[in-house]
């Protein structure tokens, strides 16, 4: 509930957060393209590197301390951003880590790459941007870049889960359907 109070687009301090400790080809390619797009109009300083892996051209903010999940300092920091780039270390069917959930808990719009089909069944697809829903990284980046304030506000207002209902799979008391 603490984070759900910061749903007002105009009160978000920053635009895009990026926080990872492991470099992957997909992350680097996407982030370099994102920075390049934003730099063309002097908006490059709107993208922040929060973790140990810094992307050239981003603003370096304080380093989020090494953590064990859930990472409260990262969730708190995400709350200052409109978007958070959350790419899984690898794309594998059924593989979703804490990254997507931390973005949602921080009340930011996840820009997600991973098992997007599973992610869209567990979470509200209207509240996130799935990179694989676009023809290319550049199409996704253009979409993000061209979003109007109203579009961003509408996404921030969307609930984390479809119909604002927690899926059965998250019920840790039911070992037959829980994860």
BELSULHU-V869942 format. One record per residue. N is the residue number from 1. RES is the residue in three letters. SS is DSSP state (hx for helix, st for strand, lp for the rest). PSI is psi in whole degrees, 0 to 359 (* if undefined). NEAR is the number of other ideal C-beta (glycine too) atoms within 12 Angstrom. Layout:
N/RES/SS/PSI/NEAR
N/RES/SS/PSI/NEAR
This chain:
1/UNK/lp/326/8
2/UNK/lp/317/12
3/UNK/hx/333/26
4/UNK/hx/348/19
5/UNK/hx/341/11
6/UNK/lp/61/26
7/UNK/lp/357/26
8/UNK/lp/115/17
9/UNK/hx/316/26
10/UNK/hx/342/13
11/UNK/hx/355/16
12/UNK/lp/129/31
13/UNK/lp/326/21
14/UNK/st/170/28
15/UNK/st/295/32
16/UNK/st/132/45
17/UNK/st/146/45
18/UNK/st/121/47
19/UNK/lp/106/44
20/UNK/lp/160/32
21/UNK/lp/341/22
22/UNK/lp/127/18
23/UNK/lp/134/20
24/UNK/lp/156/20
25/UNK/hx/314/16
26/UNK/hx/315/26
27/UNK/hx/311/34
28/UNK/hx/315/23
29/UNK/hx/311/23
30/UNK/hx/311/35
31/UNK/hx/320/40
32/UNK/hx/319/26
33/UNK/hx/320/29
34/UNK/hx/312/41
35/UNK/hx/317/32
36/UNK/hx/316/24
37/UNK/hx/315/28
38/UNK/hx/330/30
39/UNK/hx/334/22
40/UNK/lp/339/15
41/UNK/lp/28/12
42/UNK/lp/31/10
43/UNK/lp/9/23
44/UNK/hx/330/25
45/UNK/hx/1/19
46/UNK/hx/356/28
47/UNK/st/125/40
48/UNK/st/135/38
49/UNK/st/120/35
50/UNK/lp/338/40
51/UNK/lp/191/34
52/UNK/lp/337/19
53/UNK/lp/106/24
54/UNK/lp/136/24
55/UNK/lp/129/33
56/UNK/lp/133/18
57/UNK/lp/354/26
58/UNK/lp/162/31
59/UNK/st/130/26
60/UNK/st/117/21
61/UNK/lp/183/26
62/UNK/lp/143/18
63/UNK/lp/128/20
64/UNK/lp/129/29
65/UNK/lp/152/17
66/UNK/lp/144/13
67/UNK/lp/169/21
68/UNK/lp/145/10
69/UNK/lp/150/16
70/UNK/lp/148/19
71/UNK/lp/93/26
72/UNK/hx/316/20
73/UNK/hx/323/24
74/UNK/hx/317/38
75/UNK/hx/316/32
76/UNK/hx/317/26
77/UNK/hx/318/35
78/UNK/hx/329/44
79/UNK/lp/342/31
80/UNK/lp/354/27
81/UNK/st/152/40
82/UNK/st/321/38
83/UNK/st/154/41
84/UNK/st/126/43
85/UNK/st/115/50
86/UNK/st/95/46
87/UNK/st/132/42
88/UNK/lp/158/31
89/UNK/lp/331/22
90/UNK/lp/155/18
91/UNK/lp/116/25
92/UNK/lp/137/15
93/UNK/lp/130/13
94/UNK/lp/1/17
95/UNK/lp/104/21
96/UNK/lp/129/36
97/UNK/lp/193/28
98/UNK/hx/344/26
99/UNK/hx/310/40
100/UNK/hx/315/39
101/UNK/hx/319/32
102/UNK/hx/322/36
103/UNK/hx/314/45
104/UNK/hx/316/35
105/UNK/hx/328/30
106/UNK/lp/6/41
107/UNK/lp/48/37
108/UNK/lp/164/48
109/UNK/st/115/42
110/UNK/st/134/46
111/UNK/st/102/44
112/UNK/st/137/41
113/UNK/st/125/37
114/UNK/lp/214/37
115/UNK/lp/84/26
116/UNK/hx/332/31
117/UNK/hx/313/20
118/UNK/hx/318/25
119/UNK/hx/320/40
120/UNK/hx/348/25
121/UNK/hx/330/19
122/UNK/hx/325/29
123/UNK/lp/169/38
124/UNK/lp/113/28
125/UNK/hx/341/26
126/UNK/hx/353/23
127/UNK/hx/5/33
128/UNK/st/164/40
129/UNK/st/116/44
130/UNK/st/116/33
131/UNK/hx/321/36
132/UNK/hx/353/27
133/UNK/hx/353/21
134/UNK/lp/156/21
135/UNK/lp/327/12
136/UNK/lp/170/15
137/UNK/hx/317/31
138/UNK/hx/323/19
139/UNK/hx/319/19
140/UNK/hx/314/33
141/UNK/hx/318/33
142/UNK/hx/319/20
143/UNK/hx/312/26
144/UNK/hx/313/36
145/UNK/hx/322/30
146/UNK/lp/4/16
147/UNK/lp/135/24
148/UNK/lp/161/13
149/UNK/hx/320/16
150/UNK/hx/321/12
151/UNK/hx/316/21
152/UNK/hx/315/29
153/UNK/hx/318/19
154/UNK/hx/319/16
155/UNK/hx/320/33
156/UNK/hx/329/37
157/UNK/hx/346/21
158/UNK/lp/144/26
159/UNK/lp/157/21
160/UNK/lp/321/35
161/UNK/lp/151/24
162/UNK/hx/137/19
163/UNK/hx/20/13
164/UNK/hx/33/15
165/UNK/lp/125/15
166/UNK/lp/126/20
167/UNK/lp/149/22
168/UNK/hx/327/17
169/UNK/hx/339/20
170/UNK/hx/0/19
171/UNK/lp/101/14
172/UNK/lp/356/12
173/UNK/lp/347/9
174/UNK/lp/99/13
175/UNK/lp/350/10
176/UNK/lp/324/10
177/UNK/lp/346/12
178/UNK/lp/162/13
179/UNK/lp/*/18
